[in-house]
Amino acid sequence: MTETDVIIIGAGHNGLTCAAYLAMAGLRVKVVDRRKVVGGAAVTEEFHPGFRNSVAAYTVSLLNPRIIADLRLAEHGLRIVERRAQNFLPAPDGSYLLTGEGRTRQSIARLSERDAARFDGFAHELEVIADVLRQFLLRAPPNVVEGFGAGSIREAVNALGTANILRKLTLEQQRNLLDLFTRSAGEMLDDAFESDLVKALYGFDAIVGNYASPYAAGSAYVMLHHAFGEVNGKKGVWGHAIGGMGAITQAMAKAARGHGVDIVLEASVREVIVERDRAVGVTLDTGETVRAKYVASSVNPKLLYTRLVPPDALPAEFVGRIRNWRNASGTFRMNVALNAPPSFAALPGSGDHLTAGIIIAPGLGYMDRAWQDARAQGWSREPVVEVLIPSTLDDTLCPPGQHVASLFCQHVAPELPGGRSWDDHREEVADLMIATVDQYAPGFAASVIGRQILSPLDLERQFGLLGGDIFHGALTLNQLFSARPMLGHADYRGPLKGLYHCGSGAHPGGGVTGAPGHNAARVILRDHRALFG
Ligand SMILES: Cc1cc2nc3c(=O)[nH]c(=O)nc-3n(C[C@H](O)[C@H](O)[C@H](O)COP(=O)(O)OP(=O)(O)OC[C@H]3O[C@@H](n4cnc5c(N)ncnc54)[C@H](O)[C@@H]3O)c2cc1C
């Protein structure tokens, strides 16, 4: 048995962030993870001899600049570079959209003068609301508390702070905010634009990790969720961490260890120990116990409460609700080793567009059909694929002249209909994803010399992402903000004393942000000071 102040379940980027902040404040912290490497879904691994890539998460923007600075991630080796072009969307008719600094408007104008005239206004309104969201990232949302006491006074003050942020918006901007939280991205984009590719540019963000049609109510929020990031001070921009996403979590682990955090790998938590309604430690699969004043969990909340906490330790209504926590991404993830860069029919040869997020989904109708198909058959005949070729920005990933590409594919059913298993269909669907890219970049399939495939089932097995959910729970209105992971527990405190949520299942949700880890650390420290001064 060992003893510490805080035991953190999971050495993903949020567990590491939480650990680093707690240790910086002087607490003794131990982090345990069932995998061989730190990083959770933000890792870089060799997937084919001589070829490394980000295994799951593959692109940076949402990582909070304050956390980068506080943890001194740059000093610990993290370098993030911008893509030379942001997005490239080829269409089957040979037209394309290429976005990025200084090129977006001109490229849109070739598709639609009307859309080019409207684009800046739409982007500006989205940016205004994203700015509001940014102010909520590093603070706990107002939490619902019953009765009257210190907690209710604290939450009343928190609610006033929230109202104060919203008050700065004009009435029209508040209406836009309401639209973005409740409407479908498809409707909003149809109202704003006429070009399919321009709509697809934003529509893609609305279905990333969201197993839904872009016409589903609430999908506009998912679009907004992908807009609050920045790279090296440039808002809304996406970039690449040199060395892949694992470079972020390696730097975080160095920062945490530098402050004395003990990170133990290949250490799977079997159970959270509960004594007199308080979480007091964990038991590992090996039988070893670690006792702690506080337990912080960065795993999916449904995993925590249905597999790791004894059910009789929890209120029955809490268990009933968390069983219905919706996990669904519809994501299929591949990494491919290439002996040549792809050449797209719409824009042949090399160029800055190969550094972009290349979106194969030339319209909202295409995305809607992909979802309908996946619901009916398990995957879409014409899937949505984002291709990213990080080796165009980073020569540390593979031999010179060769390339690695991430394929982020949607829509596939988290569980296949008819009781079929992903184990029997993984290769077939991987072939389909490669063939889909090949239609737009002839020769792509022939250039693939190695591949790694992660179906939703593989994402669950390897990373503990239930249902393959990349966000630890869908970003729907009933699972967001004060309701993440449940009304009454949005303050990072679970239903048991001493148990905290520090992963993506807490506000502000999924993505490599570090925000849930940061916010949970603040709450744990507040409770620690209240107890021990
Ligand atoms: C395919 C995919 C693509 C994505 N793309 C992007 C992207 O490009 N950009 C972006 O910003 N975000 C992306 N995301 C989302 C982002 O990666 C996640 O939301 C984020 O990494 C989750 O971080 P976390 O620390 O909250 O949890 P995780 O990274 O899931 O970490 C939780 C940790 O808990 C460990 N664990 C689980 N069970 C136990 C146990 N019983 N005992 C001990 N340890 C346990 C796991 O091994 C894991 O290491 C993507 C995710 C996926 C899966």
The ligand as an ORCA input file, in Angstrom:
! r2SCAN-3c Opt
* xyz 0 1
  C      -9.542      9.387    -33.012
  C      -9.492     10.676    -32.250
  C      -9.171     11.854    -32.891
  C      -9.149     13.050    -32.187
  N      -8.698     14.187    -32.796
  C      -8.486     15.282    -32.056
  C      -7.747     16.366    -32.592
  O      -7.238     16.290    -33.706
  N      -7.574     17.475    -31.823
  C      -8.079     17.560    -30.549
  O      -7.906     18.603    -29.913
  N      -8.747     16.519    -30.000
  C      -8.926     15.381    -30.714
  N      -9.523     14.298    -30.160
  C     -10.103     14.416    -28.812
  C      -9.051     14.355    -27.743
  O      -7.999     13.531    -28.115
  C      -9.631     13.836    -26.425
  O     -10.818     14.525    -26.113
  C      -8.618     14.053    -25.310
  O      -7.342     13.593    -25.687
  C      -9.063     13.347    -24.055
  O      -8.115     13.627    -23.056
  P      -8.334     13.176    -21.543
  O      -7.061     13.407    -20.837
  O      -9.561     13.826    -21.021
  O      -8.654     11.625    -21.641
  P      -7.826     10.444    -22.323
  O      -6.827     10.957    -23.264
  O      -8.851      9.483    -22.822
  O      -7.057      9.824    -21.096
  C      -7.668      8.961    -20.171
  C      -6.629      7.968    -19.722
  O      -7.216      7.088    -18.766
  C      -6.609      5.827    -18.913
  N      -7.455      4.832    -18.280
  C      -8.660      4.363    -18.680
  N      -9.110      3.437    -17.810
  C      -8.177      3.333    -16.831
  C      -8.073      2.532    -15.661
  N      -9.040      1.682    -15.292
  N      -6.960      2.661    -14.900
  C      -5.963      3.516    -15.234
  N      -6.025      4.299    -16.350
  C      -7.117      4.210    -17.119
  C      -6.497      5.666    -20.410
  O      -5.508      4.698    -20.740
  C      -6.099      7.077    -20.838
  O      -4.704      7.211    -20.928
  C      -9.496     13.068    -30.820
  C      -9.772     11.871    -30.160
  C      -9.759     10.679    -30.864
  C     -10.028      9.408    -30.139
*
